[in-house]
Amino acid sequence: MTTHTPSPVSGSAYPDPRDEITAYLSPLRAFGISLTGNTAAADDLVQDTIVKAWSNIDKFQPGTNMQAWLFTILRNTFYSDRRKHRREVPDPDGLHAASLFDLPAHDGKLAFKDFQRAFVQLSPEHREVLILVGASGFSTEETASMIGVAVGTVKSRTSRARKRLAELMGLDGDEVTSPADRATQAVMSMSGRYVA
């Protein structure tokens, strides 16, 4: 039977949680891209998140969900910065967002471009719930805890986000759920290409 020696950081029997942080760089980057719509801004956001997590590691409760804790830090950092700057770069045609990825060379290319154009037009709140619930697989309860709202609010935002995304993509009501989730999963998988 293996026992853990107490960590010098936490004084517990758990390994140093800082060792876990790098395992979540790709999902953090994908979440950052979904919120900012810009890979450079997402990279800055992830870097700020890692610095904050590292310097506040004593606030992490060993044995809990590290990814959820990091996503919460990233989300809070994004909205704090947004409140400070109150200015966003307009991208109404989605041209900038379309330039962020190397799209696959098959029939899905056009559908993915349509998704990208529609996705960047969603509010940050709608993009985040689609990524957290639709692509990252967090439950509505976990998402509610991460973003600090009621479970019903998450369900409502998810429903409205899927409906709006379907409207923007010209899909009918029967196509709202699964295409949005497949598309957000595609965003998550493609963003991994940009992680060094």
C-alpha positions as CSV (number, residue, x, y, z in Angstrom):
1,M,0.0,0.0,0.0
2,T,1.4,3.4,-1.1
3,T,1.0,6.3,1.2
4,H,1.4,10.0,0.3
5,T,3.8,12.1,2.3
6,P,2.4,15.4,3.4
7,S,2.8,18.1,0.8
8,P,4.9,21.1,1.9
9,V,2.2,23.3,0.4
10,S,-0.9,22.0,1.9
11,G,0.4,19.9,4.8
12,S,-2.0,17.1,3.7
13,A,-1.5,13.5,2.4
14,Y,-2.4,14.7,-1.1
15,P,0.3,15.3,-3.7
16,D,1.2,19.0,-4.5
17,P,-1.8,20.3,-6.5
18,R,0.6,22.5,-8.6
19,D,1.7,19.3,-10.3
20,E,-1.8,18.9,-11.8
21,I,-2.2,22.4,-13.3
22,T,-0.3,21.7,-16.6
23,A,-2.7,18.8,-17.3
24,Y,-5.5,21.3,-17.9
25,L,-3.7,23.8,-20.2
26,S,-5.5,22.6,-23.4
27,P,-9.1,22.8,-21.9
28,L,-8.3,26.1,-20.3
29,R,-7.1,27.4,-23.6
30,A,-10.2,26.2,-25.4
31,F,-12.4,27.8,-22.8
32,G,-10.4,31.0,-23.1
33,I,-10.8,31.0,-26.8
34,S,-14.5,30.5,-26.5
35,L,-14.8,33.5,-24.2
36,T,-12.5,35.9,-26.0
37,G,-12.8,34.7,-29.6
38,N,-9.1,35.4,-30.0
39,T,-6.2,33.0,-29.5
40,A,-3.7,35.7,-28.3
41,A,-6.2,37.0,-25.7
42,A,-7.0,33.5,-24.7
43,D,-3.3,32.7,-24.2
44,D,-3.0,35.8,-22.0
45,L,-6.1,34.8,-20.1
46,V,-4.7,31.3,-19.5
47,Q,-1.3,32.7,-18.3
48,D,-3.1,35.0,-15.9
49,T,-5.2,32.1,-14.7
50,I,-2.1,29.9,-14.1
51,V,-0.3,32.7,-12.2
52,K,-3.4,33.3,-10.0
53,A,-3.8,29.5,-9.4
54,W,-0.2,29.1,-8.6
55,S,0.0,32.0,-6.2
56,N,-3.3,31.0,-4.5
57,I,-2.8,27.2,-4.4
58,D,-3.4,27.2,-0.7
59,K,-7.1,28.1,-1.5
60,F,-7.5,24.9,-3.6
61,Q,-9.1,22.1,-1.6
62,P,-7.2,18.9,-2.3
63,G,-9.4,16.1,-3.5
64,T,-11.8,18.5,-5.3
65,N,-12.1,19.1,-9.1
66,M,-8.9,21.0,-10.2
67,Q,-10.3,21.7,-13.7
68,A,-13.5,23.3,-12.3
69,W,-11.3,25.4,-9.9
70,L,-9.1,26.6,-12.8
71,F,-12.1,27.3,-15.1
72,T,-13.6,29.4,-12.3
73,I,-10.4,31.4,-12.0
74,L,-10.3,31.9,-15.8
75,R,-13.9,32.9,-16.0
76,N,-13.6,35.4,-13.1
77,T,-10.5,36.8,-14.7
78,F,-12.2,37.2,-18.0
79,Y,-15.1,39.1,-16.6
80,S,-13.0,41.2,-14.3
81,D,-10.9,42.3,-17.3
82,R,-14.0,42.9,-19.3
83,R,-15.5,45.2,-16.6
84,K,-12.2,47.1,-16.5
85,H,-11.9,47.7,-20.2
86,R,-15.6,47.8,-21.3
87,R,-14.4,47.7,-24.9
88,E,-14.6,44.8,-27.3
89,V,-13.1,44.4,-30.7
90,P,-16.1,44.1,-33.1
91,D,-16.1,41.1,-35.4
92,P,-19.7,41.2,-36.8
93,D,-18.8,39.1,-39.9
94,G,-16.8,36.6,-38.0
95,L,-13.8,37.2,-40.3
96,H,-11.3,37.4,-37.4
97,A,-12.7,34.3,-35.7
98,A,-12.6,32.4,-39.0
99,S,-8.9,33.1,-39.3
100,L,-8.1,31.5,-35.9
101,F,-8.3,27.8,-37.0
102,D,-7.0,25.6,-39.7
103,L,-10.3,24.1,-40.9
104,P,-10.6,20.5,-42.0
105,A,-10.5,19.9,-45.7
106,H,-13.8,18.0,-46.1
107,D,-17.5,18.7,-46.4
108,G,-17.7,19.7,-42.8
109,K,-15.6,22.8,-43.5
110,L,-18.5,24.9,-44.6
111,A,-20.7,23.8,-41.7
112,F,-17.8,24.6,-39.3
113,K,-17.4,28.0,-40.8
114,D,-21.1,28.6,-40.3
115,F,-20.8,27.5,-36.7
116,Q,-17.8,29.7,-36.0
117,R,-19.6,32.8,-37.4
118,A,-22.6,32.0,-35.3
119,F,-20.7,31.1,-32.2
120,V,-18.8,34.4,-32.0
121,Q,-22.1,36.3,-32.3
122,L,-23.3,34.7,-29.0
123,S,-22.9,36.6,-25.8
124,P,-19.9,35.5,-23.6
125,E,-22.4,34.1,-21.1
126,H,-24.0,31.9,-23.8
127,R,-20.6,30.8,-25.2
128,E,-19.4,29.8,-21.8
129,V,-22.4,27.6,-21.0
130,L,-22.2,25.9,-24.4
131,I,-18.5,25.1,-23.8
132,L,-18.9,24.1,-20.2
133,V,-22.1,22.0,-20.5
134,G,-22.1,21.1,-24.2
135,A,-18.4,20.5,-25.0
136,S,-16.6,20.0,-21.6
137,G,-19.2,17.8,-20.3
138,F,-19.7,19.5,-16.9
139,S,-23.1,19.0,-15.4
140,T,-25.5,21.9,-14.9
141,E,-24.8,21.7,-11.2
142,E,-21.0,21.9,-11.7
143,T,-21.3,24.7,-14.2
144,A,-23.6,26.7,-11.8
145,S,-21.0,26.3,-9.1
146,M,-18.2,27.4,-11.4
147,I,-19.9,30.5,-12.7
148,G,-21.7,31.4,-9.5
149,V,-25.4,31.2,-10.6
150,A,-28.4,29.0,-9.9
151,V,-28.8,25.7,-11.7
152,G,-31.9,27.0,-13.3
153,T,-30.0,29.9,-14.7
154,V,-27.5,27.6,-16.3
155,K,-30.3,25.5,-17.8
156,S,-32.0,28.6,-19.1
157,R,-28.8,30.1,-20.6
158,T,-28.0,26.7,-22.2
159,S,-31.4,26.5,-23.8
160,R,-31.4,30.1,-25.0
161,A,-27.8,29.7,-26.3
162,R,-28.6,26.6,-28.3
163,K,-31.8,28.3,-29.7
164,R,-29.9,31.4,-30.7
165,L,-27.0,29.4,-32.2
166,A,-29.6,27.4,-34.2
167,E,-31.2,30.6,-35.4
168,L,-27.9,32.1,-36.4
169,M,-27.0,28.9,-38.3
170,G,-30.4,28.5,-39.9
171,L,-31.2,25.2,-38.2
172,D,-34.8,24.1,-37.3
173,G,-35.9,23.3,-33.8
174,D,-35.1,19.6,-34.1
175,E,-31.5,20.3,-34.8
176,V,-30.8,22.6,-31.9
177,T,-29.2,20.3,-29.4
178,S,-26.9,17.9,-31.1
179,P,-25.3,20.1,-33.8
180,A,-24.5,22.7,-31.3
181,D,-22.8,20.2,-29.0
182,R,-20.9,18.6,-31.8
183,A,-19.8,22.0,-33.0
184,T,-18.7,23.1,-29.6
185,Q,-16.8,19.8,-29.2
186,A,-15.1,20.6,-32.5
187,V,-14.0,24.0,-31.1
188,M,-12.6,22.3,-28.0
189,S,-10.7,19.7,-30.0
190,M,-9.3,22.2,-32.5
191,S,-8.1,24.5,-29.8
192,G,-5.7,21.8,-28.6
193,R,-3.6,22.4,-31.7
194,Y,-2.5,25.8,-30.3
195,V,-1.2,24.6,-27.0
196,A,2.6,24.6,-26.9
